[in-house]
Amino acid sequence: MTINERTAPASSGGSQDYLLGIDDVGIRFETKRRSVQALRDVDLHVRKGEFVSIVGPSGCGKSTLLRAVAGLTIPTEGTIELRGSRVTSPRQDVGFVFQRPALLPWRDVRGNIMLQAEMRNLDKAAASKRCDELLELTSLSDFAKALPHELSGGMQQRVSLCRALLHDPDVLLMDEPFGALDALTREHLNVELQRLWAQTDLTVLLVTHSVPEAVYLASRVVLMGPRPGTIIQEFDVDLPRERAYEPTLEDPRFHKVAGRIRELLGSPMGGD
Ligand SMILES: Nc1ncnc2c1ncn2[C@@H]1O[C@H](COP(=O)(O)OP(=O)(O)OP(=O)(O)O)[C@@H](O)[C@H]1O
């Protein structure tokens, strides 16, 4: 058995085949005190329906890359294209889930999810129907009228996932979404997210510090090297789209990829 491992970018050219095309992207932050080259020569091409996990040492630019895809940070070099159109300002066609759920404390679960519809002027009836479906999908139907403080951390994060998916975005961007949760809740949410992805054609970019989480969830894992961050290795995850949690973690294919990523993260090229 081999790991499909590449040091070169997964693909180049023919960007029309890809939902997301990141080409030669560099990002430099200039502040009064200093200049930081956060990213350099980042190339990444993602097809519709892929789940790409991004791992790498702290400060290598993972969040910066996600923000650039969302149009919240504009590259100083290179280009990002989403659905064939260049990302030059904040995009409406992405969903973003952050480490903290950032819910409005005075709004109930449904009100927090529907905020997305209000901000984007979506048709209220259609958004409300989709909200019901998402509540069902994330086992939150019975909590639609609950306020955030009445929910556990895991439930709050599921609300923020529903909010990010309400407008049916082309790409779901997740920045350490489960990093603040306890291990068991994190595991449950991994299973739910895996099921959601396996049953839909959702395209996901996930930033995580957890190698098992990265491999369990992804169809591809990209490993970034220390700042200025660039992609140093990519791994295809040769596991079925729908995966049970424990059997997957015991699968030799899982171990092989996770072991190799850990090894590289511990090496001077990839590690903290
Ligand atoms: N708005 C900003 N202004 C100046 N520098 C920034 C800004 N945002 C990020 N940086 C710098 O860019 C680099 C990459 O930061 P980023 O948060 O993207 O890394 P990361 O890989 O997500 O880190 P972590 O894993 O610790 O969350 C860091 O050196 C950071 O200080």
The ligand as a Tripos MOL2 file, in Angstrom:
@<TRIPOS>MOLECULE
LIG
   31    33     1     0     0
SMALL
NO_CHARGES

@<TRIPOS>ATOM
      1 N1         -3.7100   41.3310   10.1650 N.pl3     1 LIG1
      2 C1         -2.4230   41.0120   10.3750 C.ar      1 LIG1
      3 N2         -1.4700   41.9640   10.4720 N.ar      1 LIG1
      4 C2         -0.1680   41.6500   10.6400 C.ar      1 LIG1
      5 N3          0.2930   40.3740   10.7130 N.ar      1 LIG1
      6 C3         -0.6030   39.3900   10.6310 C.ar      1 LIG1
      7 C4         -2.0040   39.6450   10.4580 C.ar      1 LIG1
      8 N4         -2.6550   38.4400   10.4060 N.ar      1 LIG1
      9 C5         -1.7250   37.4860   10.5460 C.ar      1 LIG1
     10 N5         -0.4850   38.0550   10.6860 N.ar      1 LIG1
     11 C6          0.7780   37.3240   10.8060 C.3       1 LIG1
     12 O1          0.8360   36.3740    9.7740 O.3       1 LIG1
     13 C7          1.4090   35.1530   10.2310 C.3       1 LIG1
     14 C8          0.4430   34.0010    9.9830 C.3       1 LIG1
     15 O2         -0.6670   34.1170   10.8860 O.3       1 LIG1
     16 P1         -1.8860   33.0880   10.8500 P.3       1 LIG1
     17 O3         -2.8110   33.4690   11.9400 O.co2     1 LIG1
     18 O4         -2.4250   33.0120    9.4750 O.co2     1 LIG1
     19 O5         -1.1620   31.7000   11.1860 O.3       1 LIG1
     20 P2         -1.7960   30.2980   11.6060 P.3       1 LIG1
     21 O6         -1.0320   29.2510   10.8630 O.co2     1 LIG1
     22 O7         -3.2680   30.3100   11.3830 O.co2     1 LIG1
     23 O8         -1.4530   30.2490   13.1530 O.3       1 LIG1
     24 P3         -2.1000   29.3810   14.3670 P.3       1 LIG1
     25 O9         -1.9650   27.9510   13.9570 O.co2     1 LIG1
     26 O10        -1.2410   29.7260   15.5220 O.co2     1 LIG1
     27 O11        -3.5270   29.8320   14.4970 O.co2     1 LIG1
     28 C9          1.7570   35.3720   11.7160 C.3       1 LIG1
     29 O12         3.1060   35.7360   11.8060 O.3       1 LIG1
     30 C10         0.8700   36.5360   12.1130 C.3       1 LIG1
     31 O13         1.4830   37.3070   13.1240 O.3       1 LIG1
@<TRIPOS>BOND
     1     1     2 1
     2     2     3 ar
     3     2     7 ar
     4     3     4 ar
     5     4     5 ar
     6     5     6 ar
     7     6     7 ar
     8     6    10 ar
     9     7     8 ar
    10     8     9 ar
    11     9    10 ar
    12    10    11 1
    13    11    12 1
    14    11    30 1
    15    12    13 1
    16    13    14 1
    17    13    28 1
    18    14    15 1
    19    15    16 1
    20    16    17 2
    21    16    18 1
    22    16    19 1
    23    19    20 1
    24    20    21 2
    25    20    22 1
    26    20    23 1
    27    23    24 1
    28    24    25 2
    29    24    26 1
    30    24    27 1
    31    28    29 1
    32    28    30 1
    33    30    31 1
@<TRIPOS>SUBSTRUCTURE
     1 LIG1         1 GROUP 0 **** ****
